[in-house]
Each structure stands twice: as structure tokens, then as C-alpha cells.
Amino acid sequence: MRQYIPLVLLTGFVILNAAAILVGSHLLSPTRPTAVKSTPYESGMPPLGDTRQRFSVKFYLIAMLFIVFDIETVFMIPWAVTFRQLGLFGLIEMLVFIVILLVGYVYAWKRGALEWE
């Protein structure tokens, strides 16, 4: 158990230090609340309308399509790293992968999923 004493001491020091910093900043910081400071800030514009407005389904569809096509690049990075070892077989596999994604992209485009109304 003696070998864990430094770890316990370090953990205790970190917790005490974090608590001291939070309490110290709360006690030492000046607080002068005003109406301007209490308003929410978003993109430099005053908020308009209700914050609980509903978004169109198109918004979520475009977000999902963006994620799908963004993940495509994540799959291409390891392929690019091992491209020389994979040879022609790896190239054909990636071309099939890209063609499948391209067919899906064209399908979504033709169905109007990418049009913002």
C-alpha cells in the first residue's frame, strides 16, 4: 500500500487545488449584474423569437447526410496510409466504396434532400 501514497497525495492535491481556485475566483471576482449582461448573447445579435422553435425535418436530414459523407473521409485516411501495401486490390475496394457513396449522394440530391426551403 505504500506505493499508492504518492498517487493518493497527488489526487488530493489536485482536488483541493481545483476547489480552491473555484472558491477563490467566486469570492474575488467583482459582480455587477446589469440588464445587458443578463441577456443571452448569440452570434452578436439579440435573440429573436422563442427559443423552443421547431426545426424542419430537412435540417436534420441534411445534418445526417453531412455526417455520413464526413465519415467517408475518416475511412479514407487509413486507406491512404496503407495504399502502397494494399496495391491494386485496395484501389479497387476504395473505388467501389466511393461509387456506392456517390450513388447515395446522387439519390439524395435527386430526391431533393439537399434543397433548403
N, CA, C and O of each residue as an XYZ file, in Angstrom:
468
protein
N       0.819     -1.201      0.000
C       0.000      0.000      0.000
C       0.860      1.261      0.000
O       0.375      2.337     -0.351
N       2.122      1.144      0.387
C       2.988      2.328      0.444
C       3.218      2.932     -0.933
O       3.456      4.134     -1.054
N       3.150      2.111     -1.963
C       3.422      2.629     -3.300
C       2.286      3.504     -3.828
O       2.484      4.248     -4.788
N       1.105      3.430     -3.223
C      -0.035      4.235     -3.663
C      -0.134      5.570     -2.926
O      -0.961      6.406     -3.289
N       0.673      5.785     -1.918
C       0.619      7.029     -1.148
C       0.880      8.259     -2.028
O       0.133      9.231     -1.919
N       1.905      8.263     -2.899
C       2.091      9.453     -3.749
C       0.898      9.717     -4.668
O       0.554     10.873     -4.916
N       0.273      8.667     -5.170
C      -0.880      8.842     -6.038
C      -2.062      9.435     -5.273
O      -2.763     10.307     -5.785
N      -2.278      8.965     -4.061
C      -3.366      9.495     -3.227
C      -3.090     10.951     -2.876
O      -3.998     11.781     -2.906
N      -1.837     11.264     -2.542
C      -1.484     12.648     -2.217
C      -1.662     13.567     -3.430
O      -2.179     14.676     -3.297
N      -1.247     13.122     -4.577
C      -1.401     13.924     -5.790
C      -2.879     14.143     -6.113
O      -3.279     15.256     -6.455
N      -3.689     13.095     -6.009
C      -5.125     13.229     -6.265
C      -5.766     14.201     -5.282
O      -6.578     15.039     -5.676
N      -5.409     14.095     -4.017
C      -5.926     15.019     -3.013
C      -5.499     16.456     -3.286
O      -6.299     17.379     -3.141
N      -4.240     16.651     -3.682
C      -3.755     17.994     -4.005
C      -4.502     18.579     -5.198
O      -4.855     19.758     -5.191
N      -4.742     17.771     -6.210
C      -5.450     18.258     -7.402
C      -6.875     18.664     -7.040
O      -7.347     19.714     -7.477
N      -7.557     17.852     -6.255
C      -8.937     18.167     -5.867
C      -8.980     19.426     -5.017
O      -9.824     20.293     -5.245
N      -8.088     19.541     -4.044
C      -8.049     20.737     -3.198
C      -7.677     21.980     -4.002
O      -8.243     23.051     -3.784
N      -6.737     21.847     -4.923
C      -6.338     22.981     -5.744
C      -7.500     23.450     -6.629
O      -7.742     24.652     -6.744
N      -8.215     22.514     -7.252
C      -9.354     22.880     -8.096
C     -10.442     23.567     -7.276
O     -11.015     24.566     -7.709
N     -10.723     23.030     -6.096
C     -11.734     23.643     -5.233
C     -11.295     25.032     -4.784
O     -12.108     25.956     -4.748
N     -10.030     25.186     -4.445
C      -9.524     26.492     -4.007
C      -9.599     27.520     -5.132
O      -9.945     28.676     -4.889
N      -9.285     27.122     -6.333
C      -9.351     28.050     -7.466
C     -10.794     28.466     -7.729
O     -11.053     29.646     -7.969
N     -11.740     27.531     -7.690
C     -13.142     27.864     -7.919
C     -13.685     28.780     -6.824
O     -14.349     29.774     -7.118
N     -13.408     28.452     -5.575
C     -13.898     29.277     -4.471
C     -13.226     30.646     -4.501
O     -13.885     31.663     -4.283
N     -11.942     30.683     -4.765
C     -11.220     31.962     -4.821
C     -11.716     32.857     -5.930
O     -11.872     34.060     -5.721
N     -11.965     32.313     -7.091
C     -12.461     33.142     -8.188
C     -13.869     33.643     -7.907
O     -14.230     34.748     -8.313
N     -14.658     32.843     -7.221
C     -16.005     33.282     -6.870
C     -15.966     34.394     -5.830
O     -16.733     35.353     -5.924
N     -15.100     34.282     -4.857
C     -15.028     35.284     -3.798
C     -14.347     36.573     -4.250
O     -14.725     37.654     -3.797
N     -13.372     36.485     -5.116
C     -12.593     37.659     -5.500
C     -13.112     38.389     -6.731
O     -12.702     39.520     -6.990
N     -13.993     37.775     -7.483
C     -14.454     38.417     -8.717
C     -15.520     39.463     -8.406
O     -16.389     39.250     -7.560
N     -15.440     40.602     -9.106
C     -16.467     41.627     -8.889
C     -17.757     41.226     -9.611
O     -17.722     40.746    -10.744
N     -18.887     41.430     -8.943
C     -20.163     41.116     -9.570
C     -21.000     42.378     -9.602
O     -21.381     42.921     -8.566
N     -21.277     42.831    -10.811
C     -22.149     43.982    -11.020
C     -23.166     43.602    -12.101
O     -22.975     43.947    -13.267
N     -24.222     42.912    -11.740
C     -25.182     42.486    -12.761
C     -25.930     43.682    -13.351
O     -26.394     44.569    -12.634
N     -26.030     43.675    -14.674
C     -26.815     44.690    -15.380
C     -27.759     43.970    -16.343
O     -27.661     42.762    -16.554
N     -28.666     44.742    -16.913
C     -29.624     44.148    -17.851
C     -28.919     43.640    -19.107
O     -29.305     42.615    -19.670
N     -27.881     44.363    -19.546
C     -27.162     43.950    -20.747
C     -26.390     42.660    -20.501
O     -26.342     41.789    -21.369
N     -25.787     42.534    -19.320
C     -25.034     41.319    -19.012
C     -25.950     40.111    -18.836
O     -25.513     38.975    -19.019
N     -27.193     40.339    -18.490
C     -28.114     39.226    -18.248
C     -28.759     38.703    -19.524
O     -29.351     37.623    -19.505
N     -28.665     39.433    -20.634
C     -29.276     38.956    -21.871
C     -28.394     37.902    -22.520
O     -27.169     37.992    -22.440
N     -28.990     36.908    -23.159
C     -28.186     35.892    -23.841
C     -27.498     36.482    -25.059
O     -28.055     37.335    -25.749
N     -26.308     36.028    -25.310
C     -25.514     36.507    -26.436
C     -25.363     35.386    -27.442
O     -24.913     34.290    -27.107
N     -25.742     35.668    -28.677
C     -25.643     34.626    -29.699
C     -25.280     35.275    -31.027
O     -26.088     35.999    -31.608
N     -24.096     35.025    -31.498
C     -23.625     35.487    -32.804
C     -23.664     37.003    -32.947
O     -23.784     37.508    -34.063
N     -23.567     37.728    -31.861
C     -23.546     39.173    -31.947
C     -24.895     39.803    -32.204
O     -24.982     41.012    -32.421
N     -25.951     39.006    -32.185
C     -27.288     39.528    -32.462
C     -28.178     39.314    -31.246
O     -28.040     38.312    -30.545
N     -29.078     40.234    -30.995
C     -30.038     39.978    -29.909
C     -30.958     38.831    -30.289
O     -31.340     38.716    -31.454
N     -31.319     37.989    -29.351
C     -32.174     36.848    -29.675
C     -33.570     37.302    -30.073
O     -34.146     38.198    -29.457
N     -34.100     36.675    -31.106
C     -35.432     36.988    -31.595
C     -36.310     35.756    -31.503
O     -35.872     34.654    -31.832
N     -37.523     35.929    -31.066
C     -38.476     34.833    -31.060
C     -38.287     33.880    -29.893
O     -37.521     34.132    -28.962
N     -39.014     32.778    -29.982
C     -39.000     31.765    -28.937
C     -37.784     30.855    -29.108
O     -37.413     30.511    -30.230
N     -37.182     30.477    -28.017
C     -36.012     29.606    -28.092
C     -36.389     28.151    -28.330
O     -35.522     27.323    -28.605
N     -37.655     27.839    -28.227
C     -38.088     26.454    -28.397
C     -38.795     26.242    -29.731
O     -39.727     25.443    -29.820
N     -38.360     26.945    -30.754
C     -38.986     26.776    -32.059
C     -38.599     25.424    -32.658
O     -37.537     24.879    -32.357
N     -39.452     24.911    -33.484
C     -39.209     23.610    -34.109
C     -38.445     23.791    -35.399
O     -38.670     24.735    -36.157
N     -37.530     22.856    -35.630
C     -36.767     22.856    -36.866
C     -37.432     21.911    -37.858
O     -38.090     20.943    -37.476
N     -37.247     22.209    -39.120
C     -37.773     21.358    -40.166
C     -37.022     20.033    -40.182
O     -35.866     19.956    -39.763
N     -37.686     19.000    -40.667
C     -37.055     17.690    -40.794
C     -35.892     17.768    -41.781
O     -34.926     17.015    -41.659
N     -35.979     18.669    -42.753
C     -34.888     18.843    -43.735
C     -33.583     19.199    -43.040
O     -32.513     18.764    -43.466
N     -33.663     19.984    -41.975
C     -32.457     20.355    -41.234
C     -31.750     19.113    -40.710
O     -30.535     18.982    -40.856
N     -32.493     18.213    -40.107
C     -31.898     17.005    -39.553
C     -31.422     16.058    -40.655
O     -30.411     15.376    -40.488
N     -32.133     16.010    -41.765
C     -31.733     15.170    -42.879
C     -30.406     15.636    -43.469
O     -29.526     14.827    -43.762
N     -30.273     16.950    -43.639
C     -29.013     17.481    -44.155
C     -27.891     17.249    -43.156
O     -26.765     16.957    -43.558
N     -28.171     17.371    -41.869
C     -27.148     17.117    -40.848
C     -26.693     15.661    -40.888
O     -25.499     15.383    -40.778
N     -27.632     14.731    -41.043
C     -27.254     13.311    -41.110
C     -26.457     13.012    -42.377
O     -25.492     12.249    -42.339
N     -26.857     13.607    -43.494
C     -26.105     13.397    -44.729
C     -24.693     13.962    -44.612
O     -23.739     13.367    -45.114
N     -24.563     15.104    -43.952
C     -23.237     15.675    -43.744
C     -22.368     14.725    -42.925
O     -21.195     14.526    -43.242
N     -22.932     14.144    -41.882
C     -22.164     13.220    -41.051
C     -21.755     11.987    -41.842
O     -20.622     11.523    -41.718
N     -22.663     11.451    -42.654
C     -22.344     10.264    -43.452
C     -21.191     10.554    -44.399
O     -20.245      9.770    -44.486
N     -21.263     11.677    -45.110
C     -20.210     11.982    -46.072
C     -18.941     12.482    -45.392
O     -17.866     12.445    -45.991
N     -19.046     12.943    -44.167
C     -17.859     13.319    -43.410
C     -17.137     12.071    -42.909
O     -15.907     12.038    -42.877
N     -17.881     11.062    -42.526
C     -17.279      9.808    -42.080
C     -16.556      9.121    -43.232
O     -15.613      8.358    -43.018
N     -17.003      9.397    -44.452
C     -16.318      8.846    -45.624
C     -14.837      9.239    -45.610
O     -13.972      8.416    -45.908
N     -14.555     10.469    -45.271
C     -13.155     10.900    -45.239
C     -12.389     10.221    -44.108
O     -11.188      9.981    -44.225
N     -13.085      9.910    -43.014
C     -12.420      9.200    -41.914
C     -11.993      7.808    -42.356
O     -10.941      7.321    -41.941
N     -12.797      7.165    -43.195
C     -12.425      5.852    -43.710
C     -11.337      5.935    -44.774
O     -10.628      4.957    -45.010
N     -11.201      7.080    -45.413
C     -10.189      7.218    -46.461
C      -8.785      7.461    -45.902
O      -7.797      7.168    -46.575
N      -8.685      7.983    -44.701
C      -7.361      8.288    -44.134
C      -6.540      7.023    -43.903
O      -5.396      6.974    -44.356
N      -7.063      5.984    -43.216
C      -6.250      4.775    -43.053
C      -5.949      4.094    -44.390
O      -4.884      3.500    -44.561
N      -6.885      4.180    -45.331
C      -6.645      3.611    -46.651
C      -5.489      4.330    -47.330
O      -4.647      3.691    -47.963
N      -5.439      5.653    -47.206
C      -4.359      6.417    -47.833
C      -3.009      6.093    -47.192
O      -1.981      6.096    -47.871
N      -3.011      5.814    -45.887
C      -1.753      5.496    -45.198
C      -1.205      4.154    -45.678
O       0.006      4.003    -45.842
N      -2.082      3.183    -45.904
C      -1.639      1.839    -46.303
C      -1.832      1.575    -47.788
O      -1.889      0.419    -48.208
N      -1.931      2.625    -48.581
C      -2.221      2.475    -50.001
C      -1.179      1.632    -50.722
O      -1.538      0.778    -51.532
N       0.090      1.850    -50.449
C       1.151      1.120    -51.166
C       1.140     -0.378    -50.829
O       1.443     -1.202    -51.692
N       0.798     -0.740    -49.592
C       0.766     -2.156    -49.238
C      -0.466     -2.848    -49.814
O      -0.423     -4.046    -50.093
N      -1.565     -2.113    -49.996
C      -2.795     -2.728    -50.495
C      -2.742     -3.005    -51.990
O      -3.332     -3.973    -52.471
N      -2.044     -2.168    -52.709
C      -1.891     -2.382    -54.146
C      -3.183     -2.152    -54.918
O      -4.018     -1.335    -54.532
N      -3.329     -2.886    -56.010
C      -4.479     -2.732    -56.895
C      -5.780     -3.143    -56.212
O      -6.826     -2.542    -56.456
N      -5.722     -4.158    -55.363
C      -6.912     -4.613    -54.646
C      -7.476     -3.496    -53.765
O      -8.686     -3.275    -53.739
N      -6.606     -2.801    -53.050
C      -7.046     -1.693    -52.203
C      -7.623     -0.549    -53.007
O      -8.583      0.089    -52.575
N      -7.054     -0.279    -54.166
C      -7.565      0.776    -55.030
C      -8.969      0.439    -55.520
O      -9.854      1.295    -55.518
N      -9.172     -0.801    -55.937
C     -10.493     -1.221    -56.422
C     -11.519     -1.176    -55.287
O     -12.658     -0.760    -55.497
N     -11.123     -1.595    -54.102
C     -12.027     -1.529    -52.948
C     -12.459     -0.098    -52.668
O     -13.638      0.161    -52.429
N     -11.514      0.829    -52.696
C     -11.857      2.219    -52.419
C     -12.716      2.804    -53.533
O     -13.606      3.611    -53.264
N     -12.466      2.415    -54.772
C     -13.307      2.895    -55.862
C     -14.740      2.393    -55.715
O     -15.685      3.136    -55.981
N     -14.911      1.145    -55.294
C     -16.257      0.618    -55.054
C     -16.927      1.386    -53.918
O     -18.105      1.729    -54.009
N     -16.185      1.653    -52.858
C     -16.696      2.410    -51.720
C     -17.149      3.804    -52.154
O     -18.223      4.259    -51.759
N     -16.338      4.477    -52.959
C     -16.670      5.829    -53.420
C     -17.865      5.801    -54.364
O     -18.708      6.697    -54.312
N     -17.954      4.798    -55.218
C     -19.089      4.694    -56.137
C     -20.385      4.484    -55.355
O     -21.407      5.084    -55.687
N     -20.357      3.647    -54.330
C     -21.557      3.421    -53.511
C     -21.985      4.724    -52.841
O     -23.171      5.055    -52.833
N     -21.030      5.465    -52.281
C     -21.365      6.743    -51.650
C     -21.836      7.763    -52.675
O     -22.725      8.564    -52.382
N     -21.260      7.748    -53.864
C     -21.672      8.673    -54.906
C     -23.102      8.365    -55.360
O     -23.876      9.286    -55.620
N     -23.454      7.102    -55.458
C     -24.835      6.728    -55.812
C     -25.801      7.224    -54.739
O     -26.871      7.743    -55.056
N     -25.425      7.067    -53.471
C     -26.266      7.571    -52.382
C     -26.400      9.088    -52.414
O     -27.477      9.625    -52.153
N     -25.316      9.774    -52.731
C     -25.341     11.234    -52.810
C     -26.238     11.695    -53.957
O     -27.037     12.615    -53.781
N     -26.118     11.075    -55.117
C     -26.951     11.440    -56.268
C     -28.418     11.143    -55.976
O     -29.294     11.924    -56.349
N     -28.691     10.025    -55.312
C     -30.070      9.683    -54.939
C     -30.667     10.749    -54.019
O     -31.791     11.202    -54.231
N     -29.897     11.148    -52.991
C     -30.377     12.177    -52.067
C     -30.565     13.509    -52.787
O     -31.504     14.250    -52.495
N     -29.691     13.807    -53.707
C     -29.772     15.056    -54.460
C     -31.009     15.067    -55.353
O     -31.728     16.064    -55.406
N     -31.259     13.961    -56.056
C     -32.417     13.879    -56.948
C     -33.739     13.884    -56.177
O     -34.745     14.378    -56.686
N     -33.747     13.345    -54.969
C     -34.961     13.337    -54.157
C     -35.229     14.684    -53.504
O     -36.283     14.877    -52.897
N     -34.281     15.627    -53.620
C     -34.455     16.959    -53.066
C     -34.073     17.081    -51.598
O     -34.483     18.025    -50.924
N     -33.288     16.128    -51.102
C     -32.921     16.156    -49.689
C     -31.941     17.272    -49.369
O     -31.816     17.664    -48.209
N     -31.254     17.786    -50.356
C     -30.254     18.823    -50.117
C     -30.790     20.229    -50.372
O     -30.053     21.205    -50.228
N     -32.054     20.344    -50.745
C     -32.631     21.662    -51.001
C     -33.177     22.245    -49.711
O     -33.924     21.591    -48.984
N     -32.798     23.465    -49.444
C     -33.222     24.154    -48.229
C     -34.381     25.070    -48.584
O     -34.230     25.949    -49.433
N     -35.517     24.885    -47.962
C     -36.689     25.701    -48.287
C     -36.980     26.697    -47.206
O     -37.934     27.467    -47.315
